[in-house]
Amino acid sequence: MNDVEAARNTAKSAMNNDRFRVMLEQISDPRASGALMSMGSDAGSATDFNTALSRYAENSE
C-alpha cells in the first residue's frame, strides 16, 4: 500500500506544480506536437556514434 500512497502523493505534487502544469499544457498543444514531429531526424542525415563523440570532444575543449 505504500507504493500506492507514494504514487498518489507524487500525482498531487505534480498537479500543484505550476512549472509542470505549464509544461503539460505546452506538450499537449497540437501545434507543439507538429513542431516536434518536424524536428525528427532524416534517414540520410544520421550521425554515427564515433562522429558524434569526436564532435562532442571538439566542442568541449
N, CA and C of each residue as an Amber inpcrd file, in Angstrom:
protein
   183
   0.8220000  -1.2010000   0.0000000   0.0000000   0.0000000   0.0000000
   0.8650000   1.2640000   0.0000000   2.1020000   1.1720000   0.4550000
   2.9930000   2.3280000   0.4700000   3.2820000   2.8420000  -0.9310000
   3.4030000   1.9330000  -1.9180000   3.6510000   2.3470000  -3.2930000
   2.4710000   3.1390000  -3.8450000   1.2750000   2.7180000  -3.5320000
   0.0800000   3.4240000  -3.9900000   0.0250000   4.8100000  -3.3730000
   0.3100000   4.8950000  -2.0990000   0.3030000   6.1890000  -1.4080000
   1.3940000   7.1090000  -1.9630000   2.5610000   6.5600000  -2.2450000
   3.6490000   7.3610000  -2.8190000   3.2630000   7.8710000  -4.2010000
   2.6310000   7.0270000  -5.0110000   2.1850000   7.4500000  -6.3380000
   1.1240000   8.5410000  -6.2310000   0.2170000   8.3950000  -5.2900000
  -0.8210000   9.3960000  -5.0870000  -0.2110000  10.7380000  -4.6670000
   0.7400000  10.6910000  -3.7610000   1.4010000  11.9220000  -3.3150000
   2.1800000  12.5840000  -4.4400000   2.8240000  11.7840000  -5.2700000
   3.5620000  12.3250000  -6.4150000   2.6150000  12.9900000  -7.3970000
   1.4820000  12.3490000  -7.6640000   0.4910000  12.9230000  -8.5860000
  -0.0620000  14.2310000  -8.0360000  -0.3480000  14.2710000  -6.7480000
  -0.8520000  15.5080000  -6.1390000   0.1800000  16.6210000  -6.2490000
   1.4350000  16.2780000  -5.9990000   2.5030000  17.2620000  -6.0820000
   2.6240000  17.8030000  -7.5030000   2.5460000  16.9190000  -8.4940000
   2.6410000  17.3430000  -9.8900000   1.4800000  18.2460000 -10.2720000
   0.2990000  17.9340000  -9.8010000  -0.8790000  18.7350000 -10.1340000
  -0.7950000  20.1380000  -9.5360000  -0.0840000  20.2840000  -8.4460000
   0.0360000  21.5790000  -7.7840000   1.2930000  22.3450000  -8.1880000
   2.0920000  21.7770000  -9.0940000   3.3380000  22.3960000  -9.5220000
   3.0640000  23.2210000 -10.7820000   3.2480000  24.5410000 -10.6910000
   2.9600000  25.4150000 -11.8290000   3.8470000  25.1280000 -13.0320000
   5.1300000  24.8530000 -12.8090000   6.0200000  24.5670000 -13.9440000
   5.5880000  23.2970000 -14.6620000   5.1830000  22.2780000 -13.9080000
   4.7060000  21.0430000 -14.5210000   3.4290000  21.3030000 -15.3180000
   2.5250000  22.1000000 -14.7620000   1.2700000  22.4210000 -15.4470000
   1.5350000  23.1250000 -16.7710000   2.4450000  24.0980000 -16.7660000
   2.7660000  24.8300000 -17.9900000   3.3920000  23.9020000 -19.0220000
   4.3070000  23.0430000 -18.5830000   4.9470000  22.1030000 -19.4990000
   3.9180000  21.1630000 -20.1030000   3.0000000  20.6810000 -19.2870000
   1.9610000  19.7680000 -19.7680000   1.0570000  20.4620000 -20.7830000
   0.7180000  21.7210000 -20.5310000  -0.0880000  22.4770000 -21.4900000
   0.6510000  22.6510000 -22.8100000   1.9510000  22.8960000 -22.7380000
   2.7350000  23.1120000 -23.9550000   2.8390000  21.8400000 -24.7880000
   3.1160000  20.7050000 -24.1470000   3.3000000  19.4860000 -24.9420000
   1.9800000  18.8950000 -25.4130000   0.8770000  19.2910000 -24.7940000
  -0.4140000  18.7840000 -25.2470000  -1.0290000  19.6680000 -26.3260000
  -0.4050000  20.8080000 -26.6120000  -0.8730000  21.6990000 -27.6700000
  -0.5890000  21.0490000 -29.0260000  -1.5960000  20.9180000 -29.8970000
  -1.3790000  20.2780000 -31.2030000  -0.2970000  20.9610000 -32.0380000
  -0.1460000  22.2600000 -31.8910000   0.9130000  22.9530000 -32.6460000
   2.2910000  22.4980000 -32.1760000   2.4440000  22.2180000 -30.8870000
   3.7340000  21.7710000 -30.3640000   4.0720000  20.3890000 -30.8870000
   3.0770000  19.5070000 -30.9670000   3.3690000  18.1610000 -31.4570000
   3.7840000  18.2060000 -32.9130000   3.1980000  19.1060000 -33.7010000
   3.6190000  19.2600000 -35.0920000   5.0520000  19.7350000 -35.1870000
   5.4360000  20.6660000 -34.3220000   6.8150000  21.1590000 -34.3200000
   7.7810000  20.0600000 -33.9090000   7.3950000  19.2460000 -32.9410000
   8.2610000  18.1490000 -32.5140000   8.4330000  17.1170000 -33.6260000
   7.3690000  16.8480000 -34.3540000   7.4580000  15.8740000 -35.4490000
   8.3710000  16.3740000 -36.5540000   8.3520000  17.6680000 -36.8140000
   9.2020000  18.2050000 -37.8770000  10.6690000  18.2380000 -37.4590000
  10.9620000  18.0810000 -36.1780000  12.3410000  18.0510000 -35.7010000
  12.9390000  16.6580000 -35.7810000  12.1700000  15.6670000 -36.2010000
  12.6730000  14.2990000 -36.3110000  13.8320000  14.2060000 -37.2820000
  14.6460000  13.1940000 -37.1400000  15.8220000  13.0560000 -37.9910000
  15.4620000  12.4140000 -39.3230000  16.1670000  12.8110000 -40.3420000
  16.0520000  12.1790000 -41.6530000  16.9820000  10.9850000 -41.6910000
  16.6120000   9.9640000 -42.4270000  17.4550000   8.7660000 -42.5060000
  18.8100000   9.0920000 -43.1240000  18.8590000  10.0360000 -44.0570000
  20.1070000  10.3770000 -44.7240000  21.0160000  11.2620000 -43.8970000
  20.5220000  11.8610000 -42.8540000  21.3490000  12.7830000 -42.0810000
  21.7710000  12.2050000 -40.7350000  21.7500000  10.9140000 -40.6070000
  22.1250000  10.2670000 -39.3510000  23.6290000  10.4020000 -39.1100000
  24.0060000  10.5980000 -37.8680000  25.4110000  10.7070000 -37.4810000
  25.7910000   9.4570000 -36.7130000  26.9170000   8.8540000 -37.1070000
  27.3370000   7.6510000 -36.3930000  27.9130000   8.0330000 -35.0310000
  28.0210000   7.0510000 -34.1660000  28.4160000   7.2680000 -32.7800000
  29.8110000   7.8750000 -32.6670000  30.7750000   7.3840000 -33.4390000
  32.1510000   7.8940000 -33.3440000  32.2520000   9.3460000 -33.7960000
  31.4960000   9.7080000 -34.8360000  31.4890000  11.0970000 -35.2860000
  30.9010000  11.9980000 -34.2130000  29.8250000  11.5540000 -33.5910000
  29.2080000  12.3360000 -32.5250000  30.1800000  12.5180000 -31.3630000
  30.8930000  11.4670000 -31.0000000  31.8680000  11.5660000 -29.9140000
  32.9820000  12.5540000 -30.2410000  33.4900000  12.5030000 -31.4610000
  34.5830000  13.4080000 -31.8170000  34.1090000  14.8550000 -31.8660000
  32.8940000  15.0880000 -32.3590000  32.3610000  16.4540000 -32.3770000
  32.1320000  16.9590000 -30.9550000  31.6630000  16.0920000 -30.0860000
  31.4600000  16.4810000 -28.6900000  32.7920000  16.8450000 -28.0560000
  33.8260000  16.0440000 -28.3320000  35.1450000  16.3090000 -27.7710000
  35.6910000  17.6390000 -28.2870000  35.4940000  17.9410000 -29.5740000
  35.9550000  19.1990000 -30.1440000  35.2620000  20.3900000 -29.4790000
  33.9740000  20.2720000 -29.2450000  33.2160000  21.3680000 -28.6630000
  33.4270000  21.5170000 -27.1650000  33.9820000  20.4940000 -26.5300000
  34.1840000  20.5310000 -25.0760000  35.5220000  21.1460000 -24.7010000
  36.3700000  21.3720000 -25.6660000  37.7170000  21.9010000 -25.3730000
  37.6940000  23.3640000 -25.0640000
